[in-house]
Amino acid sequence: MASNRIVVLTALPLEARAIRERLPSPTRHDLPAGTIVEEATLPGTGYSVCLVCTGPGNGQAAVVAERMISWADPAAVLFVGIAGALKSDIAIGDVVAATHVVGYQGGKDTPSGFKARPKAWDASHRLLQVAQYVEANQVWGKFLPQGAGPTPSVYFKPIASGDAVKDTNDSSLATLLDATYNDAAAIEMEAAGVAQAAQHTRVDLLVIRGISDSSDGTKTSSDGSGSQVRAAQHAAAFALGVIAALPDPTAEPGSAPAPEQTKQAGSPVEPDWSLLAQVAEVVWRTDMQRPYGTEPATLELHLAPAHVNTRLQVVRLQTLWNELAQLGRIRGLFSQAGAIEGQPTSDGAVAFARDVRAGTNTGLAVLRNGQLSAWETLPKTGGLSVAVFDPEYIATRLTSMLDLLLAFPVPLSAGIVPAAGIAPAMLLTRGKVNAPQPHNGVSLANGFNEQPLRTDTVESISADGLRNAVGQVAEELAARLDQALGKQRR
């Protein structure tokens, strides 16, 4: 079996933090020379990420990279972090994946001027192909922070690497880069060292950099605006998207790739729904979380096993609660500082954040039978306690919740029953989220009907089918909720 370890190197702590925030419960390894490695399985993949912060500079990065490769024997190495742009059309926050790395400082100083003698290292063809697939199919957006806005642009260009920080266009370095390396899109200080270590150890390498400044004298103001953190998060998201798209490390060489890796951009995959012989049992939110009198309308999503063959061990449920709380904070479901309620029991682990005064309620749960659950409050009309039923908004939120559930660090059942609901459903109005409502009141779509809206649980889908068609499944569940609402009105 191929190695399932991926070494991810960063130069700066803020770059490492952007990766670490996506890794549930990493394990610490202290290597003999003092290097600290944090290792965790990337949820939804068979790969274990080994994260190390090398410190700045090509020399330091080369030493740590070679040490890490020797220790981990990885399937691949990714160097991830921030860089300065060398092209005016590459914006702050965009991502550059290096087609090759150029060590620009080598050369000979002669009476007639400096004669460049660069070294260059090509990116791994295998990793570059996966990275281009990830960008073309836009399958890395789920690793971006919540509310990050439009998906950043990704460029496949050379990266220049040396031991100097460039922050002006009026210098000998700027002249050298423009005259000799004018195809380079970004400049940084570690990739050449890592590339040399990867070459010596014959390991595949890909360098991924988020653009944090324009290297033109505006670095201080850019850094002060938070551009470094944003660029690091974007680079980390793309890197994790690349890892998630790598072939299954347990697959035999030459075997057919998973369906996710063969579908073409723009061609939706139809979910493989199967009719069940009997209605599947789903534990709804109100059975996991005690309701209160003025509870807001809450959208809930559950992935229940079609057939229960095994159960999670109680000792695992006890550790899962902390992992759910951490994952919820990483994905923006829970605030970073707010209190998280709930606890692990013999039936499952439930973590939620509920503010009665603000009328908000969000939560995550894993039950012992393998059911995965998430919920969040629906938005209300301005100044009223009436929730908005917007099918497009609900489909979007269900897509995000499905992505979140698929990131849970627990195995999925072979057959899954997706189910969605809204409870309580007493006061709902059809409309568009953020659209102005009429001043003379709203038209209640559900009136005072106390019955919750729930989709039926008579169809299942395979785990692979769900992963390959998250958006289509979310749209189907939103349509079924819309249909259920229409039935209640008649």
Rosetta blueprint (number, residue, H / E / L):
1 M L
2 A L
3 S L
4 N L
5 R E
6 I E
7 V E
8 V E
9 L E
10 T E
11 A L
12 L L
13 P H
14 L H
15 E H
16 A H
17 R H
18 A H
19 I H
20 R H
21 E L
22 R L
23 L L
24 P L
25 S L
26 P L
27 T E
28 R E
29 H E
30 D E
31 L L
32 P L
33 A L
34 G L
35 T L
36 I E
37 V E
38 E E
39 E E
40 A E
41 T E
42 L L
43 P L
44 G L
45 T L
46 G L
47 Y L
48 S E
49 V E
50 C E
51 L E
52 V E
53 C E
54 T L
55 G L
56 P L
57 G L
58 N H
59 G H
60 Q H
61 A H
62 A H
63 V H
64 V H
65 A H
66 E H
67 R H
68 M H
69 I H
70 S H
71 W H
72 A H
73 D L
74 P L
75 A L
76 A E
77 V E
78 L E
79 F E
80 V E
81 G E
82 I E
83 A E
84 G E
85 A E
86 L L
87 K L
88 S L
89 D L
90 I L
91 A L
92 I L
93 G L
94 D L
95 V E
96 V E
97 A E
98 A E
99 T E
100 H E
101 V E
102 V E
103 G E
104 Y L
105 Q L
106 G L
107 G E
108 K E
109 D E
110 T E
111 P L
112 S L
113 G E
114 F E
115 K E
116 A E
117 R L
118 P L
119 K E
120 A E
121 W E
122 D E
123 A L
124 S L
125 H H
126 R H
127 L H
128 L H
129 Q H
130 V H
131 A H
132 Q H
133 Y H
134 V H
135 E H
136 A H
137 N H
138 Q L
139 V L
140 W L
141 G H
142 K H
143 F H
144 L L
145 P L
146 Q L
147 G L
148 A L
149 G L
150 P L
151 T L
152 P L
153 S L
154 V E
155 Y E
156 F E
157 K E
158 P E
159 I E
160 A E
161 S E
162 G L
163 D L
164 A L
165 V L
166 K L
167 D L
168 T L
169 N L
170 D L
171 S L
172 S H
173 L H
174 A H
175 T H
176 L H
177 L H
178 D H
179 A H
180 T H
181 Y L
182 N L
183 D L
184 A L
185 A L
186 A E
187 I E
188 E E
189 M L
190 E L
191 A H
192 A H
193 G H
194 V H
195 A H
196 Q H
197 A H
198 A H
199 Q H
200 H H
201 T H
202 R L
203 V L
204 D L
205 L E
206 L E
207 V E
208 I E
209 R E
210 G E
211 I E
212 S E
213 D E
214 S L
215 S L
216 D L
217 G L
218 T L
219 K H
220 T H
221 S H
222 S H
223 D H
224 G H
225 S L
226 G L
227 S H
228 Q H
229 V H
230 R H
231 A H
232 A H
233 Q H
234 H H
235 A H
236 A H
237 A H
238 F H
239 A H
240 L H
241 G H
242 V H
243 I H
244 A H
245 A L
246 L L
247 P L
248 D L
249 P L
250 T L
251 A L
252 E L
253 P L
254 G L
255 S L
256 A L
257 P L
258 A L
259 P H
260 E H
261 Q H
262 T H
263 K L
264 Q L
265 A L
266 G L
267 S L
268 P L
269 V L
270 E L
271 P L
272 D L
273 W L
274 S E
275 L E
276 L L
277 A L
278 Q L
279 V L
280 A L
281 E L
282 V L
283 V L
284 W L
285 R H
286 T H
287 D H
288 M H
289 Q L
290 R L
291 P L
292 Y L
293 G L
294 T L
295 E L
296 P L
297 A L
298 T E
299 L E
300 E E
301 L E
302 H E
303 L E
304 A E
305 P E
306 A L
307 H L
308 V L
309 N L
310 T L
311 R L
312 L L
313 Q L
314 V H
315 V H
316 R H
317 L H
318 Q H
319 T H
320 L H
321 W H
322 N H
323 E H
324 L H
325 A H
326 Q H
327 L H
328 G H
329 R H
330 I H
331 R L
332 G L
333 L L
334 F L
335 S L
336 Q L
337 A L
338 G L
339 A L
340 I L
341 E E
342 G L
343 Q L
344 P E
345 T L
346 S L
347 D L
348 G E
349 A E
350 V E
351 A E
352 F E
353 A E
354 R E
355 D E
356 V L
357 R L
358 A L
359 G L
360 T E
361 N E
362 T E
363 G E
364 L E
365 A E
366 V E
367 L E
368 R L
369 N L
370 G L
371 Q L
372 L E
373 S E
374 A E
375 W E
376 E E
377 T E
378 L L
379 P L
380 K E
381 T L
382 G L
383 G L
384 L L
385 S L
386 V L
387 A E
388 V E
389 F E
390 D L
391 P H
392 E H
393 Y H
394 I H
395 A H
396 T H
397 R H
398 L H
399 T H
400 S H
401 M H
402 L H
403 D H
404 L H
405 L H
406 L H
407 A L
408 F L
409 P L
410 V L
411 P L
412 L L
413 S L
414 A L
415 G E
416 I E
417 V E
418 P E
419 A E
420 A E
421 G E
422 I E
423 A E
424 P L
425 A L
426 M L
427 L L
428 L E
429 T E
430 R E
431 G L
432 K L
433 V L
434 N L
435 A L
436 P L
437 Q L
438 P L
439 H L
440 N L
441 G L
442 V L
443 S L
444 L E
445 A L
446 N L
447 G L
448 F L
449 N L
450 E L
451 Q L
452 P L
453 L E
454 R E
455 T L
456 D L
457 T L
458 V L
459 E E
460 S E
461 I E
462 S E
463 A H
464 D H
465 G H
466 L H
467 R H
468 N H
469 A L
470 V H
471 G H
472 Q H
473 V H
474 A H
475 E H
476 E H
477 L H
478 A H
479 A H
480 R H
481 L H
482 D H
483 Q H
484 A H
485 L H
486 G H
487 K H
488 Q H
489 R H
490 R L
